[in-house]
Amino acid sequence: MLKINGLTKGFGDKKVLDSLYLEVNEASIFGLVGVNGAGKSTMLRCISGIYEPDGGNVEFNGTDTYKDEAIRKDIFFVNDDPYYPMASSIRTLKEFYGSYYSLNEKAYRKYLDLFHLDENKPINSFSKGMKRQTLLLFALAIRPKLLLLDEAFDGLDPIVRLDLKKALYDFIQDDQATVIISSHNLKELEDICDSYGILENGKISTYGDLLESKANINKYQLAFNKTIDESCFEQFEILHQAKEGSVYSFVIKGDRNEVEEKLSKLEPLILDVLPVNFEELFIYEHEGGRN
Amino acid sequence: MICKSYFDYLCKSKKYLLIFIFLVSLLIGFSTRNLWNDYLGLALQGILSVILSFVLPAVVFYHVHNKKACDMYFSLPVSRKQLLCTGVLFCVTCIYVPLSCMIVYQGIANALGLKILLIALIEALIACVSVVVFNLCIYMSANTLVDGIVMMGAYSFLPLAVYSVISNFYYNFVAGINYISLDQVKYLSPIYMSFEMLADAVGAKKIALLCLITLIIYVLVFGYLCFRHYVLRKAERAETKSDGFFCYPLVISLYLLLSIFTISTNFGVRSPRYAGLSEFLKEQFILYVLLFAVYMAAHFIYKRKFYFTYKMPVFFILAMVLSLCFASAGRSTKGFGLAQHYDMAQGKDYCMINCWNEAGDGDRTYIDLIEKETGTKADYVSVYIEINRWHGMPGLEMSEETSKIIDELRKQGIREYYSDEREKTFTASMSIQDTESGMYYNYELMQRPDVESIRRLAKDPVVKVTFATEYGEYRMTNSGLLKMTEQYYMDPVAD
């Protein structure tokens, strides 16, 4: 289990992570979302032991990931812009990673074929997407207990994205591993994540089970044939609202049945309830947080 | 401490560099096979080692200056201590193995003996480690590759810059000292010390103990600093401004101070054309302006943008005022009295007095001397009196009288240096070399030593006299000289 205890990290005067607490269970895919500059990459680098926390710590299975390098054998970090040593090929990288991690040869061959990569070609001649696939190949072949993916779907074509999602499913299922994915592509995250966290102002402002959270936030459309006192909506936790003529649109946080029952008491002409997707969830949560 | 996997990876990934080092070393050994006695091969291998001591740390530890590479290396399940030690071991091995092969190769050819060979090999190892950790520490004090290279260059040239300022000060302010030996600043440079130590080991077959101890101190101090710069390094420093104290802030300030002192010390006793400070500033103004421009350019390189704060001109002006105060003090105190700090009674190892010939009656004695001896009428004649006194050689102790004459001449030289007469052409000079400290004193004499002094000097058995004409040099024996001086000085030839 990954446990982040009061993690604080700043660069100069800027505090990027501020007493951040989070727990991620094993055998789960955690989607880390946040606006640009929220500190997602910083958080992943702190988890992987690259950055030294200014305060707090990160523990994976009870071991500090910065202080104890041995635990990093179980952690693999795929950053948003991978580095490859000059003139290296997949074969040379295999030697490199193979000497530090226990590399699964079968998985290596499988994903090498799946991604259609030439292991002898210099990586510098690869496209951006191929370079990314190369590191993903090693991530899946090393089969770490904690896989950290920063902007995992960037630069990948739709077919590879699909392959990657399937590979991650299999990986979780077979190895009971934990995956943390940060991405701006929330539609992709929605397909694979079972839990999520929104990073805002250096803290995880919202987190939880994705399905539960989605069920807890809904879009309500109401139309009235009479003038209505808008103060009656104050009883709801409204994340977003709009009005067009006599039609009201609300995004309300709360139990769907309870909200629906309360809204029905206002005797609307029409009452429609629509589910929100992950992207909307993020936008409305973020808006709500800002308001 | 060492990570074998990482060492293997380094060997494999840097195989082309290793092949290059091997081939160049082989070429050096092959091309100098007939020049064994000169240790040319070892000298060339030393130069290659110096180049590698800059290149290898930059290549092996490139990842500290690259954000993406930091992600890769610092997330590995290997401790930073292991990465550091393995990296240093790789650098030292790449330099030491070919160097030690060359030492053994030339040592055998020169029949050095096992003991000396072993000493040379141990000293070479300490030299390699010290130079690598020194360069690596400086490289890692920066935050980008370019800054790392700039810092290595800046710190490597620092001893020369310090030397240049000290030398300039002595030249301008202190009578008798025109230049100082590089030995004075050698302890600032592990490269210089390493060369000297190895040269002493294979050439003079002795241990340069002070150099050896200093290099061991370098290994300990810079090894610890490498630990701080790498193991305790914040990964986020990569690709940011190199604003650590020992980086640009110190380097720019140091070089500014050294440069400004070099310019200001020209306002010294040696430059009588500057009657006063205002006259000096008027002439040197352009140099100060140029230096300020360079100072601004250095800040541009440091900040990667045009940068100006009031602190910059304030610091520059303060440095200028400070250096000018120093120069004025040096001028008014006649070099802070440093010219007097010389005790002839201690005895120096080598002294030479040159008397140049001039047209005129005053030179007749010398001309007559040379004509009589060589049968040649010379257009010009110089008389050199060499006084050699080698420590521990029985029967060759310089007499008290000789010592007294030399001391008198030295005092005359100091007097004339600080007098208003110093612009006149000098007609004689006296140089004294202390082979122990390496110091070299040179006094220009406006008034030549009188004939009586020369005669008294020539009586000393440690004195040798050489007459130089355009047809060649004629060195006279002591007895020959004595005979001549007796004959001609006691009974000078009439015109």
Interface residues (C-beta under 8 A of the other chain):
Chain A: F11 R45 S48 G49 I50 Y51 E52 E69 A70 I71 R72 K73 I75 F76 F77 N79 D81 P82 Y83 P85 S88 T92 E95 F96 S99 Y100 Y101
Chain B: S5 Y6 D8 Y9 K12 S13 H63 N66 K68 A69 C70 D71 M72 F74 S75 L76 P77 V78 S79 K234 A235 E236
